[in-house]
Amino acid sequence: MASEIFERLLKEVTPEESQFVEKNVAISRQVRHILAVHPTINSQKALAEALGKEPSEISKWLSGLHNIGLENITKMEVALGRDIILTDEQARERYEKPAAGYQVFQVSRYKGKVDNSVHYPGWSGKRNITYTPIDEKNPGSSH
């Protein structure tokens, strides 16, 4: 009986509601990650104090179901000194360049099939891009 009710309710969730919850949960995870590594604001209580809010309000924000709002997200970013939401430009700046010591190989595809004419180090057939460490002393060779 309970599973039937759950299934019926699940079918009533709109795509917008589903995406709303998904994004809120992602924001909540990001904030929790920042709190886990932040040198001074390392708990929900400390974040509440830094923002002049009640700990219960921060708990609601981080539940993943509450609409935090861009203004409050920005306040958290300022208090934590870290971005929680990245713009496209910020994400490209941060993540488009490979990490030092790594070389990016782009896997080409034709009509959804992998082009096997070139061997890509580390290729498992499941990823579009693979990363291969570079030998710093011999940039032309890889491990």
C-alpha positions as CSV (number, residue, x, y, z in Angstrom):
1,M,0.0,0.0,0.0
2,A,2.7,2.5,1.0
3,S,4.7,1.7,-2.1
4,E,1.6,2.3,-4.3
5,I,1.2,5.7,-2.7
6,F,4.9,6.5,-3.2
7,E,4.7,5.5,-6.8
8,R,1.6,7.6,-7.4
9,L,3.3,10.6,-5.8
10,L,6.5,10.1,-7.7
11,K,4.6,10.2,-11.0
12,E,3.1,13.6,-9.9
13,V,6.5,15.2,-9.6
14,T,7.1,17.7,-12.4
15,P,10.4,17.9,-14.3
16,E,10.8,21.4,-12.8
17,E,10.3,20.1,-9.2
18,S,12.7,17.3,-9.8
19,Q,15.4,19.6,-11.2
20,F,14.8,22.1,-8.4
21,V,15.5,19.4,-5.8
22,E,18.5,18.1,-7.8
23,K,20.1,21.5,-7.9
24,N,19.4,22.3,-4.3
25,V,20.9,19.0,-3.2
26,A,24.0,19.8,-5.3
27,I,24.3,23.2,-3.7
28,S,23.9,21.6,-0.3
29,R,26.6,19.0,-1.0
30,Q,28.9,21.8,-2.2
31,V,28.4,23.8,1.0
32,R,28.9,20.7,3.1
33,H,32.2,20.0,1.2
34,I,33.4,23.5,1.8
35,L,32.5,23.3,5.5
36,A,34.5,20.1,5.7
37,V,37.7,21.7,4.5
38,H,37.2,25.3,5.7
39,P,39.8,26.3,8.3
40,T,37.4,28.3,10.5
41,I,33.8,28.0,9.3
42,N,33.6,24.2,9.6
43,S,30.1,23.5,10.8
44,Q,26.5,24.6,10.1
45,K,26.6,26.3,13.5
46,A,29.7,28.3,12.6
47,L,28.2,29.2,9.2
48,A,25.0,30.4,11.0
49,E,27.1,32.6,13.3
50,A,29.1,34.0,10.4
51,L,25.9,34.9,8.6
52,G,24.0,36.1,11.7
53,K,21.4,33.4,11.2
54,E,19.8,30.8,13.4
55,P,21.4,27.3,13.0
56,S,17.9,25.9,12.2
57,E,17.7,28.2,9.1
58,I,21.1,26.9,7.9
59,S,19.8,23.4,8.5
60,K,16.7,24.1,6.3
61,W,18.9,25.6,3.6
62,L,21.1,22.5,3.5
63,S,18.2,20.0,3.6
64,G,18.1,20.2,-0.2
65,L,14.3,20.9,-0.2
66,H,14.3,24.6,0.8
67,N,14.7,27.4,-1.7
68,I,17.9,29.0,-0.5
69,G,17.8,31.9,-2.9
70,L,20.7,33.5,-4.8
71,E,21.1,36.3,-2.3
72,N,21.6,33.8,0.5
73,I,23.9,31.7,-1.6
74,T,26.0,34.8,-2.3
75,K,26.1,35.6,1.4
76,M,27.4,32.1,2.1
77,E,30.0,32.5,-0.7
78,V,31.3,35.7,0.8
79,A,31.4,34.3,4.3
80,L,33.2,31.1,3.2
81,G,35.4,32.9,0.7
82,R,34.6,30.2,-1.9
83,D,32.3,30.0,-4.9
84,I,29.3,27.7,-4.5
85,I,27.8,28.2,-7.9
86,L,30.1,28.7,-10.9
87,T,29.1,30.7,-14.0
88,D,30.0,29.0,-17.3
89,E,33.0,31.4,-17.6
90,Q,34.3,30.5,-14.1
91,A,33.9,26.8,-14.8
92,R,35.8,27.0,-18.1
93,E,38.6,29.0,-16.4
94,R,38.8,26.5,-13.6
95,Y,38.3,23.1,-15.3
96,E,39.0,23.4,-19.0
97,K,42.7,23.4,-18.6
98,P,44.2,20.0,-17.6
99,A,45.9,19.7,-14.2
100,A,49.6,20.3,-14.2
101,G,51.4,17.1,-15.3
102,Y,48.6,15.8,-17.3
103,Q,47.9,15.8,-21.0
104,V,44.4,15.6,-22.5
105,F,43.5,13.3,-25.4
106,Q,40.2,13.9,-27.2
107,V,38.5,10.8,-28.4
108,S,36.9,11.2,-31.8
109,R,33.6,9.6,-32.6
110,Y,31.8,9.0,-35.9
111,K,28.1,8.3,-35.8
112,G,28.3,7.3,-32.2
113,K,31.2,4.8,-32.7
114,V,34.6,5.1,-31.3
115,D,37.4,5.8,-33.8
116,N,39.8,3.0,-33.0
117,S,42.3,4.0,-35.6
118,V,44.3,5.8,-32.9
119,H,45.3,4.3,-29.6
120,Y,44.5,6.5,-26.6
121,P,46.5,5.7,-23.5
122,G,44.1,4.5,-20.7
123,W,41.2,4.2,-23.1
124,S,38.5,1.9,-21.7
125,G,35.9,2.6,-24.3
126,K,33.6,4.3,-21.8
127,R,34.9,7.8,-21.7
128,N,35.1,10.7,-24.1
129,I,38.3,12.1,-22.7
130,T,41.2,10.3,-21.0
131,Y,44.0,11.9,-19.0
132,T,47.5,10.5,-19.2
133,P,50.3,11.7,-16.8
134,I,53.3,13.4,-18.6
135,D,56.9,12.6,-17.7
136,E,58.1,16.0,-16.7
137,K,61.7,15.2,-17.7
138,N,60.5,13.8,-21.1
139,P,57.4,15.8,-22.1
140,G,57.0,13.7,-25.3
141,S,56.6,10.4,-23.5
142,S,53.9,9.3,-21.1
143,H,53.9,6.8,-18.3
